[in-house]
Amino acid sequence: MPKDVATFLSKRWLSHFLVLVLTVSGGGIAWAGEKEDMEAMQKALNQKTMERPFNPGDKAAVDAYVEESLRNGVVPRDRRPEGWGPGYTCDNLRYSLYQYRDCRYYHRYYGRYYPY
């Protein structure tokens, strides 16, 4: 390889390396304030979500599932949902329609809510 080509390639490699280093280090400084902003926005979104009343969607579909399961003799799962606490009802299960549906069936089948 001629000396001119080797010099050109080494300079080009060095310039790419410097651009990469400056981009990575400069990006960290620009993102420093964004982390706190993102955390604040996430907390606000979580609070807004928790303040809304739970809407399980089509309650008739949940009731139809419960009636169908009772007719077929299906025994509900006895495993309580994650995060279940004392004094909870099925309306406290805001994150999953399936957990809500299973809770309604468990309550109808046993006449009580999950133990804690």
MDTraj code that builds the backbone (N, CA, C; nanometers):
import mdtraj as md
import numpy as np

residues = "MET PRO LYS ASP VAL ALA THR PHE LEU SER LYS ARG TRP LEU SER HIS PHE LEU VAL LEU VAL LEU THR VAL SER GLY GLY GLY ILE ALA TRP ALA GLY GLU LYS GLU ASP MET GLU ALA MET GLN LYS ALA LEU ASN GLN LYS THR MET GLU ARG PRO PHE ASN PRO GLY ASP LYS ALA ALA VAL ASP ALA TYR VAL GLU GLU SER LEU ARG ASN GLY VAL VAL PRO ARG ASP ARG ARG PRO GLU GLY TRP GLY PRO GLY TYR THR CYS ASP ASN LEU ARG TYR SER LEU TYR GLN TYR ARG ASP CYS ARG TYR TYR HIS ARG TYR TYR GLY ARG TYR TYR PRO TYR".split()
xyz = np.array([
    [0.0852, -0.1171, 0.0000],
    [0.0000, 0.0000, 0.0000],
    [0.0898, 0.1234, 0.0000],
    [0.0593, 0.2162, -0.0891],
    [0.1406, 0.3383, -0.0935],
    [0.1238, 0.4194, 0.0343],
    [0.2253, 0.4972, 0.0635],
    [0.2259, 0.5759, 0.1862],
    [0.1127, 0.6787, 0.1881],
    [0.0799, 0.7388, 0.0762],
    [-0.0264, 0.8391, 0.0701],
    [-0.1623, 0.7776, 0.1082],
    [-0.1888, 0.6554, 0.0586],
    [-0.3155, 0.5890, 0.0878],
    [-0.3239, 0.5543, 0.2364],
    [-0.2131, 0.5041, 0.2920],
    [-0.2110, 0.4693, 0.4340],
    [-0.2322, 0.5933, 0.5201],
    [-0.1700, 0.7029, 0.4851],
    [-0.1862, 0.8273, 0.5602],
    [-0.3302, 0.8765, 0.5508],
    [-0.3867, 0.8704, 0.4303],
    [-0.5260, 0.9130, 0.4116],
    [-0.6222, 0.8286, 0.4950],
    [-0.6032, 0.6961, 0.4915],
    [-0.6916, 0.6074, 0.5672],
    [-0.6771, 0.6284, 0.7170],
    [-0.5545, 0.6480, 0.7637],
    [-0.5352, 0.6668, 0.9078],
    [-0.5984, 0.7988, 0.9539],
    [-0.5866, 0.9038, 0.8714],
    [-0.6476, 1.0321, 0.9068],
    [-0.8004, 1.0209, 0.9036],
    [-0.8500, 0.9495, 0.8031],
    [-0.9951, 0.9324, 0.7919],
    [-1.0486, 0.8520, 0.9106],
    [-0.9786, 0.7471, 0.9486],
    [-1.0194, 0.6655, 1.0633],
    [-1.0182, 0.7490, 1.1901],
    [-0.9134, 0.8286, 1.2060],
    [-0.9024, 0.9126, 1.3246],
    [-1.0156, 1.0156, 1.3297],
    [-1.0496, 1.0734, 1.2161],
    [-1.1567, 1.1729, 1.2158],
    [-1.2911, 1.1078, 1.2495],
    [-1.3164, 0.9866, 1.1978],
    [-1.4402, 0.9160, 1.2316],
    [-1.4456, 0.8826, 1.3803],
    [-1.3330, 0.8422, 1.4357],
    [-1.3261, 0.8096, 1.5775],
    [-1.3546, 0.9334, 1.6624],
    [-1.2967, 1.0459, 1.6255],
    [-1.3194, 1.1695, 1.7013],
    [-1.4664, 1.2134, 1.6935],
    [-1.5257, 1.2013, 1.5765],
    [-1.6678, 1.2365, 1.5628],
    [-1.7532, 1.1459, 1.6515],
    [-1.7216, 1.0167, 1.6532],
    [-1.7963, 0.9227, 1.7366],
    [-1.7835, 0.9576, 1.8848],
    [-1.6630, 0.9860, 1.9292],
    [-1.6394, 1.0199, 2.0698],
    [-1.7135, 1.1482, 2.1070],
    [-1.7072, 1.2484, 2.0230],
    [-1.7751, 1.3744, 2.0532],
    [-1.9265, 1.3583, 2.0525],
    [-1.9765, 1.2764, 1.9642],
    [-2.1211, 1.2536, 1.9593],
    [-2.1693, 1.1840, 2.0847],
    [-2.0994, 1.0801, 2.1264],
    [-2.1408, 1.0045, 2.2441],
    [-2.1277, 1.0888, 2.3703],
    [-2.0164, 1.1578, 2.3868],
    [-1.9975, 1.2367, 2.5091],
    [-2.0884, 1.3590, 2.5106],
    [-2.1084, 1.4230, 2.3987],
    [-2.1961, 1.5396, 2.3920],
    [-2.3416, 1.5026, 2.4115],
    [-2.3815, 1.3857, 2.3646],
    [-2.5182, 1.3401, 2.3799],
    [-2.5541, 1.3165, 2.5248],
    [-2.4592, 1.2703, 2.6043],
    [-2.4843, 1.2460, 2.7460],
    [-2.5150, 1.3745, 2.8208],
    [-2.4508, 1.4817, 2.7810],
    [-2.4749, 1.6102, 2.8450],
    [-2.6128, 1.6625, 2.8069],
    [-2.6503, 1.6457, 2.6817],
    [-2.7809, 1.6939, 2.6363],
    [-2.8948, 1.6157, 2.7015],
    [-2.8728, 1.4887, 2.7328],
    [-2.9778, 1.4046, 2.7893],
    [-2.9875, 1.4142, 2.9405],
    [-2.8955, 1.4830, 3.0048],
    [-2.8944, 1.4859, 3.1509],
    [-3.0243, 1.5429, 3.2060],
    [-3.0775, 1.6473, 3.1498],
    [-3.2005, 1.7073, 3.1986],
    [-3.3251, 1.6317, 3.1560],
    [-3.3134, 1.5553, 3.0474],
    [-3.4290, 1.4833, 2.9969],
    [-3.4734, 1.3711, 3.0898],
    [-3.3810, 1.3113, 3.1621],
    [-3.4167, 1.1993, 3.2493],
    [-3.5162, 1.2439, 3.3564],
    [-3.4885, 1.3565, 3.4191],
    [-3.5790, 1.4073, 3.5216],
    [-3.7131, 1.4466, 3.4602],
    [-3.7093, 1.5065, 3.3402],
    [-3.8334, 1.5438, 3.2730],
    [-3.9173, 1.4204, 3.2409],
    [-3.8533, 1.3156, 3.1928],
    [-3.9248, 1.1924, 3.1595],
    [-3.9852, 1.1289, 3.2846],
    [-3.9107, 1.1292, 3.3953],
    [-3.9629, 1.0735, 3.5203],
    [-4.0841, 1.1538, 3.5689],
    [-4.0769, 1.2857, 3.5579],
    [-4.1892, 1.3700, 3.6006],
    [-4.3116, 1.3456, 3.5122],
    [-4.2898, 1.3323, 3.3816],
    [-4.4023, 1.3053, 3.2915],
    [-4.4634, 1.1682, 3.3197],
    [-4.3776, 1.0692, 3.3495],
    [-4.4286, 0.9349, 3.3789],
    [-4.5111, 0.9356, 3.5073],
    [-4.4642, 1.0065, 3.6104],
    [-4.5406, 1.0161, 3.7355],
    [-4.6752, 1.0834, 3.7128],
    [-4.6762, 1.1900, 3.6317],
    [-4.8015, 1.2599, 3.6031],
    [-4.8976, 1.1692, 3.5264],
    [-4.8444, 1.0922, 3.4313],
    [-4.9289, 1.0004, 3.3555],
    [-4.9832, 0.8894, 3.4447],
    [-4.9004, 0.8374, 3.5329],
    [-4.9465, 0.7340, 3.6263],
    [-5.0581, 0.7872, 3.7166],
    [-5.0405, 0.9087, 3.7668],
    [-5.1417, 0.9685, 3.8540],
    [-5.2719, 0.9896, 3.7780],
    [-5.2610, 1.0372, 3.6542],
    [-5.3801, 1.0600, 3.5727],
    [-5.4540, 0.9294, 3.5462],
    [-5.3797, 0.8228, 3.5219],
    [-5.4397, 0.6922, 3.4966],
    [-5.5096, 0.6397, 3.6213],
    [-5.4478, 0.6553, 3.7368],
    [-5.5056, 0.6038, 3.8609],
    [-5.6285, 0.6831, 3.9040],
    [-5.6398, 0.8086, 3.8627],
    [-5.7543, 0.8902, 3.9014],
    [-5.8794, 0.8562, 3.8209],
    [-5.8622, 0.8012, 3.7020],
    [-5.9784, 0.7660, 3.6195],
    [-6.0467, 0.6427, 3.6760],
    [-6.1777, 0.6382, 3.6691],
    [-6.2470, 0.5184, 3.7158],
    [-6.2198, 0.4016, 3.6219],
    [-6.2226, 0.2830, 3.6779],
    [-6.1968, 0.1633, 3.5987],
    [-6.3142, 0.1343, 3.5068],
    [-6.2841, 0.1070, 3.3824],
    [-6.3876, 0.0719, 3.2860],
    [-6.3537, -0.0647, 3.2281],
    [-6.4227, -0.1687, 3.2719],
    [-6.3902, -0.3021, 3.2204],
    [-6.4381, -0.3261, 3.0788],
    [-6.4972, -0.2279, 3.0183],
    [-6.5453, -0.2456, 2.8822],
    [-6.6865, -0.2993, 2.8821],
    [-6.7090, -0.4062, 2.8127],
    [-6.8416, -0.4644, 2.7987],
    [-6.8713, -0.5538, 2.9187],
    [-6.9443, -0.5006, 3.0164],
    [-6.9770, -0.5785, 3.1367],
    [-7.0658, -0.6972, 3.1029],
    [-7.1438, -0.6851, 2.9976],
    [-7.2287, -0.7972, 2.9561],
    [-7.1424, -0.9153, 2.9121],
    [-7.0292, -0.8879, 2.8480],
    [-6.9393, -0.9963, 2.8061],
    [-6.8776, -1.0645, 2.9280],
    [-6.8432, -0.9864, 3.0293],
    [-6.7875, -1.0447, 3.1523],
    [-6.8935, -1.1294, 3.2216],
    [-7.0153, -1.0780, 3.2306],
    [-7.1236, -1.1548, 3.2932],
    [-7.1542, -1.2821, 3.2142],
    [-7.1480, -1.2744, 3.0812],
    [-7.1719, -1.3929, 2.9976],
    [-7.0630, -1.4975, 3.0223],
    [-6.9375, -1.4517, 3.0384],
    [-6.8279, -1.5447, 3.0683],
    [-6.8522, -1.6139, 3.2026],
    [-6.8925, -1.5366, 3.3021],
    [-6.9176, -1.5921, 3.4356],
    [-7.0294, -1.6960, 3.4292],
    [-7.1390, -1.6624, 3.3634],
    [-7.2517, -1.7565, 3.3534],
    [-7.2129, -1.8828, 3.2766],
    [-7.1413, -1.8663, 3.1683],
    [-7.0990, -1.9815, 3.0874],
    [-7.0059, -2.0725, 3.1685],
    [-6.9139, -2.0139, 3.2423],
    [-6.8214, -2.0926, 3.3238],
    [-6.8947, -2.1661, 3.4348],
    [-6.9936, -2.1005, 3.4959],
    [-7.0723, -2.1670, 3.5996],
    [-7.1509, -2.2852, 3.5415],
    [-7.2089, -2.2660, 3.4234],
    [-7.2839, -2.3740, 3.3588],
    [-7.1952, -2.4929, 3.3239],
    [-7.0717, -2.4636, 3.2837],
    [-6.9800, -2.5706, 3.2448],
    [-6.9069, -2.6323, 3.3630],
    [-6.9247, -2.5779, 3.4819],
    [-6.8615, -2.6337, 3.6009],
    [-6.7122, -2.6075, 3.6101],
    [-6.6669, -2.5011, 3.5489],
    [-6.5249, -2.4658, 3.5522],
    [-6.4911, -2.4105, 3.6901],
    [-6.3871, -2.4653, 3.7519],
    [-6.3422, -2.4167, 3.8828],
    [-6.2477, -2.2988, 3.8587],
    [-6.2725, -2.1845, 3.9222],
    [-6.1846, -2.0688, 3.8996],
    [-6.0457, -2.0918, 3.9577],
    [-5.9504, -2.0229, 3.8980],
    [-5.8134, -2.0309, 3.9505],
    [-5.8112, -1.9702, 4.0899],
    [-5.7399, -2.0352, 4.1803],
    [-5.7375, -1.9843, 4.3179],
    [-5.6163, -1.8950, 4.3426],
    [-5.5439, -1.8621, 4.2397],
    [-5.4282, -1.7742, 4.2547],
    [-5.4737, -1.6293, 4.2444],
    [-5.4486, -1.5533, 4.3475],
    [-5.4918, -1.4137, 4.3460],
    [-5.4011, -1.3325, 4.2529],
    [-5.4526, -1.2238, 4.1993],
    [-5.3743, -1.1398, 4.1083],
    [-5.2571, -1.0739, 4.1795],
    [-5.1566, -1.0422, 4.1040],
    [-5.0390, -0.9751, 4.1594],
    [-5.0800, -0.8369, 4.2110],
    [-5.0352, -0.8016, 4.3277],
    [-5.0672, -0.6731, 4.3868],
    [-5.1977, -0.6704, 4.4641],
    [-5.2603, -0.7847, 4.4819],
    [-5.3870, -0.7921, 4.5547],
    [-5.3625, -0.7558, 4.7003],
    [-5.4479, -0.6732, 4.7578],
    [-5.4272, -0.6302, 4.8951],
    [-5.5519, -0.6408, 4.9792],
    [-5.5394, -0.6214, 5.1088],
    [-5.6547, -0.6278, 5.1994],
    [-5.7605, -0.5247, 5.1612],
    [-5.8844, -0.5665, 5.1613],
    [-5.9944, -0.4772, 5.1302],
    [-6.0177, -0.4541, 4.9813],
    [-5.9428, -0.5194, 4.8964],
    [-5.9600, -0.5006, 4.7525],
    [-6.0868, -0.5700, 4.7038],
    [-6.1421, -0.5153, 4.5982],
    [-6.2519, -0.5787, 4.5253],
    [-6.2070, -0.5924, 4.3803],
    [-6.2923, -0.6473, 4.2988],
    [-6.2562, -0.6640, 4.1579],
    [-6.2336, -0.5301, 4.0884],
    [-6.2961, -0.4243, 4.1371],
    [-6.2781, -0.2923, 4.0766],
    [-6.1380, -0.2371, 4.0984],
    [-6.0611, -0.2935, 4.1899],
    [-5.9243, -0.2494, 4.2113],
    [-5.8284, -0.3040, 4.1058],
    [-5.8733, -0.3968, 4.0253],
    [-5.7883, -0.4552, 3.9209],
    [-5.8024, -0.3706, 3.7949],
    [-5.7275, -0.2622, 3.7881],
    [-5.7413, -0.1653, 3.6801],
    [-5.6575, -0.1984, 3.5578],
    [-5.5683, -0.2936, 3.5672],
    [-5.4709, -0.3106, 3.4608],
    [-5.5026, -0.4220, 3.3635],
    [-5.5935, -0.5105, 3.3972],
    [-5.6162, -0.6252, 3.3106],
    [-5.7624, -0.6654, 3.3113],
    [-5.8199, -0.6703, 3.1947],
    [-5.9574, -0.7151, 3.1818],
    [-5.9691, -0.8611, 3.2233],
    [-5.8669, -0.9407, 3.1919],
    [-5.8701, -1.0829, 3.2272],
    [-5.8659, -1.1038, 3.3780],
    [-5.7854, -1.0246, 3.4485],
    [-5.7832, -1.0340, 3.5940],
    [-5.9172, -0.9922, 3.6524],
    [-5.9759, -0.8882, 3.5975],
    [-6.1072, -0.8420, 3.6424],
    [-6.2111, -0.9516, 3.6207],
    [-6.2108, -1.0091, 3.5007],
    [-6.3063, -1.1144, 3.4676],
    [-6.2891, -1.2350, 3.5596],
    [-6.1640, -1.2773, 3.5815],
    [-6.1374, -1.3916, 3.6695],
    [-6.1774, -1.3616, 3.8134],
    [-6.1579, -1.2374, 3.8563],
    [-6.1968, -1.1987, 3.9915],
    [-6.3481, -1.2046, 4.0077],
    [-6.4198, -1.1541, 3.9082],
    [-6.5660, -1.1592, 3.9144],
    [-6.6149, -1.3038, 3.9209],
    [-6.5510, -1.3918, 3.8458],
    [-6.5913, -1.5326, 3.8461],
    [-6.5574, -1.5975, 3.9800],
    [-6.4387, -1.5682, 4.0339],
    [-6.3977, -1.6226, 4.1634],
    [-6.4975, -1.5788, 4.2707],
    [-6.5337, -1.4500, 4.2696],
    [-6.6262, -1.3970, 4.3689],
    [-6.7641, -1.4616, 4.3559],
    [-6.8087, -1.4810, 4.2350],
    [-6.9398, -1.5429, 4.2134],
    [-6.9382, -1.6902, 4.2541],
    [-6.8278, -1.7593, 4.2255],
    [-6.8184, -1.9026, 4.2527],
    [-6.8078, -1.9303, 4.4025],
    [-6.7174, -1.8568, 4.4715],
    [-6.6926, -1.8819, 4.6136],
    [-6.7714, -1.7903, 4.7076],
    [-6.8235, -1.6801, 4.6560],
    [-6.8972, -1.5863, 4.7410],
    [-6.8084, -1.4982, 4.8251],
    [-6.6831, -1.4908, 4.7915],
    [-6.5869, -1.4054, 4.8629],
    [-6.4776, -1.3638, 4.7660],
    [-6.3979, -1.2665, 4.8090],
    [-6.2846, -1.2234, 4.7274],
    [-6.1616, -1.3053, 4.7643],
    [-6.0546, -1.2842, 4.6902],
    [-5.9311, -1.3578, 4.7148],
    [-5.8805, -1.3328, 4.8568],
    [-5.8218, -1.4348, 4.9188],
    [-5.7590, -1.4094, 5.0495],
    [-5.6281, -1.3311, 5.0291],
    [-5.5797, -1.2700, 5.1351],
    [-5.4536, -1.1969, 5.1259],
    [-5.3542, -1.2501, 5.2236],
])
top = md.Topology()
chain = top.add_chain()
for i, resn in enumerate(residues, 1):
    res = top.add_residue(resn, chain, resSeq=i)
    for name in ("N", "CA", "C"):
        top.add_atom(name, md.element.get_by_symbol(name[0]), res)
traj = md.Trajectory(xyz[None], top)
